[in-house]
């Protein structure tokens, strides 16, 4: 696997993680 491609995949993965994390936090906040 290319190192550049790996880095791009990592960034995309981090972004999706961030999005889902924010979504979960919003869900938790609205539950209270």
N, C-alpha and C positions, 0 to 999 in steps of 0.2 A: 504493500500500500504506500502511496505517495505521502510524504510528510506534509506537504501543503494541503492535500485533500483531507488528511487526518485532522489537521488544525481546523479546517472549515467545518468538518463534521462535528468536532468538539464544540465549536462556537454555536452551531445550530442547536446542538443538544442542550447546551447551557441556556440558550434563549428559550427553548421549549420548557425546560425545567423551571426557569424563572416565571414564565407565563402561567404554568400550572400551579406553581407555588403561590403566586399572587391570587389566583382564582380560589385556591383552597383557603387562603387567609380571609378573603372576602366572604366566603361561605361561612367560615367560623365566626366572623364578626357579625354577620346577619343573623346567625343562630341565637346569639346572646340577646 
